[in-house]
Amino acid sequence: MKIREITGAIEDFAPLYLQESWDNAGMQVGDLDSEVTGVLLCTDVREEIVDEAIERGANMIISHHPLLFRGLKKIVGRSYQERIVAKAIKHDITIYCAHTNMDCAVGGVNFKMAEKLGMKNVHVLDPQQGTQRKIVVFVPTEAVATVEKAMCDAGAGRLGNYDNCTYSMKGEGHYRPLKDADPWAGIVGEDHSEPEVRLEVLVNKALCGRVVAAMIKAHPYEEPAFDIIALENGDNYAGLGVIGDVEPQDAHVFLEKVKRAFEVAALRYSGNLDRQVRRIAMCGGAGAEFTGLAMSQGADVYITGDMKYHEFQGNEDRIILADIGHYESEHYTKEIFYGIITKKNPNFAVDFAKSEQNQVKYL
């Protein structure tokens, strides 16, 4: 199996265009065309994990957090990033990460958290905004199926658990081919009317160029007429955090369940535990910024990591805030990677890094 086959499977699940603008998901070190001898899965790339990969004969490390957020000006071993990059290159080890693209994907980090708590009716807490576009193109009737397929094959027309989603409306197009034109239908210098279909497809803005190119290639007209329309709709199938329901239960009992589910040594919380909870919101990693959103959507409990002291204050009567730790909230991401890779090849050598541990210790 080639590196690109594994990265392609991960990016089919969590496309890189879903990542936040400040992130650096994807290939960190390595060659996409290398053959894979084995894969180690981890949350963070540490030096001991690279050593473990060398010892176990694995030449690919897949992590949730990026090793590199910013460029390295020198590789002289002054930082752990420099030492890891140098050692990985020396031993032909590929390093790849899926970070906020995996956070934002349906079925990704936050959905895995919800699964661990047995949540139902789960949906995205903070849908991505400004990412949706509608492409409208006018196609002669007999070419609609060809153009529609080309656009959908290029990534358009996907909505949640559906694909090939399009809308069409019959009409009539009018034009006059001028000198030097090469019309598919009509005569140069004469007005022409052609039965046409207005074809509309939804597409993520990152895929617009690819979809438009596919449309133009499949379209019979020399000069196809089309529009790209920016939509204000949120993308309910991509975004940070989730919200959903659990069976009504005592708050204290629920937080104990959270501790067990995420292997939390010390859970920090605020709010009144003398009540029942049912609606739960959560965001893996550092998600204190979504507290207000969780309250506005009726959450009884909001679970995240890295909350500061003052972020716990002011809403104790409205919501229970639970900080379970950054690592604790995301370490099950390895299970997602494992499922993606083994689904593609059940017999492939892939394993969790045995040397991984939370860098934050508790006394």
Residue pairs with C-beta under 8 A, 6 or more apart in sequence:
1 35
1 36
1 344
1 345
1 348
2 32
2 33
2 34
2 35
2 36
3 30
3 31
3 32
3 33
3 34
3 35
3 36
3 60
3 94
3 96
4 32
4 33
5 344
6 36
6 39
6 60
6 62
6 96
6 341
6 344
7 26
7 27
7 32
7 96
9 340
9 341
9 343
9 344
10 62
10 96
10 98
10 337
10 340
10 341
11 98
11 101
13 105
13 107
13 108
13 336
13 340
14 98
14 101
14 102
14 104
14 105
14 108
15 101
15 105
15 204
15 206
16 25
16 26
16 101
17 101
17 204
17 206
17 207
18 100
18 101
18 104
18 105
18 128
18 238
19 25
19 99
19 100
19 101
19 104
20 100
20 104
23 66
23 69
23 99
23 100
23 101
24 66
24 68
24 69
24 70
24 97
24 99
25 66
25 97
25 98
25 99
25 100
25 101
25 102
26 96
26 97
26 98
27 94
27 95
27 96
28 45
28 66
28 67
28 68
28 95
28 96
28 97
29 67
29 85
29 88
29 89
29 93
29 94
29 95
30 60
30 88
30 92
30 93
30 94
30 95
30 96
31 94
34 59
34 92
34 94
36 59
36 60
36 94
36 348
37 57
37 58
37 59
37 60
37 349
38 53
38 56
38 57
38 58
38 59
38 60
38 349
38 350
38 351
39 58
39 60
39 61
39 62
39 341
39 348
39 349
39 350
39 351
40 49
40 52
40 53
40 56
40 58
40 60
40 61
40 62
40 350
40 351
40 352
40 353
41 61
41 62
41 63
41 334
41 337
41 338
41 350
41 351
41 352
41 353
42 49
42 61
42 62
42 63
42 64
42 334
42 352
42 353
42 356
43 63
43 64
43 65
43 327
43 330
43 331
43 333
43 334
43 356
44 63
44 64
44 65
44 327
44 356
44 359
45 61
45 63
45 65
45 67
45 84
45 95
45 97
46 80
46 84
46 355
46 356
46 359
47 80
47 83
47 84
47 87
48 355
49 61
49 353
49 355
49 356
50 61
50 84
50 87
50 88
50 91
50 93
51 87
51 355
52 58
52 353
52 354
52 355
53 59
53 60
53 61
53 91
53 93
53 353
54 87
54 91
54 93
56 351
58 93
58 349
58 351
59 91
59 92
59 93
59 94
60 93
60 94
60 95
60 96
61 88
61 93
61 94
61 95
61 96
61 353
62 96
62 97
62 98
62 337
63 95
63 96
63 97
64 97
64 98
64 99
64 102
64 109
64 330
64 333
64 334
65 97
65 99
65 330
66 97
66 99
67 81
67 84
67 85
67 95
67 97
68 81
68 85
72 81
72 82
72 85
74 82
75 82
75 85
75 86
76 82
77 83
77 86
84 95
87 93
88 94
88 95
98 333
98 337
100 240
101 108
102 108
102 109
102 333
102 336
103 109
103 110
103 240
103 284
103 285
104 128
104 238
104 239
104 240
105 238
106 124
106 160
106 237
106 238
107 336
108 333
108 336
109 284
109 285
109 330
109 332
109 333
109 336
110 125
110 240
110 241
110 242
110 282
110 283
110 284
111 122
111 242
112 332
112 333
112 335
112 336
113 242
113 262
113 282
113 284
113 303
113 329
113 332
114 122
114 242
114 244
114 280
114 282
116 261
116 262
116 332
117 246
117 257
117 258
117 261
117 280
118 246
119 242
119 244
119 245
119 246
119 280
120 244
120 245
120 246
121 244
121 245
122 242
122 243
122 244
123 236
123 242
123 243
123 244
124 236
124 237
124 238
124 239
124 240
124 241
124 242
125 239
125 240
125 241
125 242
125 243
125 281
125 282
125 283
125 290
125 293
125 294
125 297
126 239
126 240
126 241
126 283
126 290
126 293
127 234
127 235
127 236
127 237
127 238
127 239
128 234
128 235
128 238
128 239
129 232
129 234
129 235
130 205
130 230
130 232
131 204
131 205
131 206
131 235
131 238
132 202
132 203
132 204
132 205
132 230
132 231
132 233
132 235
133 202
133 203
133 204
133 205
133 208
133 228
133 229
133 230
133 231
134 200
134 201
134 202
134 203
134 227
134 228
134 229
134 231
135 151
135 156
135 200
135 201
135 203
135 208
135 211
135 212
135 215
135 226
135 227
135 228
135 229
136 198
136 199
136 200
136 226
136 227
136 229
137 147
137 151
137 198
137 199
137 215
137 219
137 224
137 225
137 226
137 227
138 171
138 173
138 196
138 197
138 198
138 199
138 224
138 225
138 226
139 147
139 148
139 196
139 197
139 199
139 219
139 224
140 173
140 184
140 185
140 194
140 195
140 196
140 197
140 220
140 221
141 170
141 195
141 196
141 197
143 218
143 219
143 220
144 168
144 197
144 199
146 218
147 199
147 215
147 218
147 219
148 164
148 166
148 168
148 199
148 201
149 218
150 214
150 215
150 217
150 218
151 157
151 166
151 199
151 201
151 203
151 211
151 214
151 215
151 218
152 158
152 163
152 164
152 166
152 201
153 214
154 207
154 210
154 211
154 213
154 214
154 215
155 203
155 204
155 207
155 210
155 211
156 166
156 201
156 202
156 203
156 207
156 211
157 163
157 164
157 165
157 166
157 201
157 202
157 203
158 165
158 202
159 165
159 202
159 237
160 236
160 237
165 201
165 202
166 199
166 200
166 201
167 199
167 200
167 201
168 197
168 198
168 199
168 200
169 197
169 198
170 195
170 196
170 197
170 198
171 196
171 197
171 198
172 193
172 194
172 195
172 196
173 193
173 194
173 195
173 196
173 225
174 191
174 192
174 193
174 194
175 183
175 186
175 191
175 192
175 194
176 186
176 189
176 190
176 191
176 192
177 183
177 186
177 187
177 188
177 189
177 190
177 192
178 188
178 189
179 188
179 189
181 188
181 222
182 222
183 192
183 221
183 222
184 220
184 221
184 222
185 192
185 194
186 192
186 194
201 211
202 231
203 211
204 235
205 230
208 228
212 226
212 228
215 224
215 226
216 224
240 283
240 287
240 290
241 281
241 282
241 283
241 287
241 290
241 293
241 294
242 281
242 282
242 283
243 279
243 280
243 281
243 282
243 294
243 297
243 299
244 279
244 280
245 278
245 279
245 280
246 254
246 277
246 278
246 280
247 278
248 276
248 277
248 278
249 276
249 277
249 278
250 273
250 275
250 276
250 277
251 271
251 272
251 273
251 274
251 275
251 276
251 277
251 300
251 301
251 320
252 273
254 277
254 280
254 301
255 267
255 269
255 273
255 301
255 320
255 322
258 264
258 267
258 303
258 322
258 324
259 267
259 324
262 324
262 325
262 328
262 329
262 332
263 328
263 331
264 324
264 325
264 328
265 362
266 362
267 322
267 323
267 324
268 307
268 312
268 322
268 323
269 320
269 321
269 322
269 323
270 312
270 313
270 315
270 316
270 320
270 321
271 301
271 315
271 316
271 317
271 318
271 319
271 320
271 321
272 316
272 317
272 320
273 320
275 300
276 300
277 300
277 301
277 320
278 300
279 297
279 298
279 299
279 300
279 301
280 299
280 300
280 301
280 302
280 303
281 290
281 293
281 294
281 297
281 299
281 301
281 302
281 303
282 302
282 303
282 304
282 329
283 290
283 303
283 304
283 329
284 304
284 305
284 329
284 330
284 333
285 304
285 305
285 306
285 326
285 329
285 330
286 304
286 305
286 306
286 326
287 304
287 305
287 306
288 304
288 306
288 307
288 308
288 311
290 302
290 304
291 302
291 311
291 315
291 319
291 321
294 302
294 319
295 302
295 315
295 318
295 319
299 319
300 319
300 320
301 319
301 320
301 321
301 322
302 319
302 320
302 321
302 322
303 322
303 324
303 329
304 322
304 323
304 324
304 329
305 323
305 324
305 325
305 326
305 327
305 328
305 329
305 330
306 323
306 325
306 326
307 321
307 323
311 321
312 321
312 323
315 321
325 358
325 360
326 360
327 358
327 359
327 360
328 358
331 358
334 352
337 350
338 350
338 352
341 348
341 350
342 348
342 350
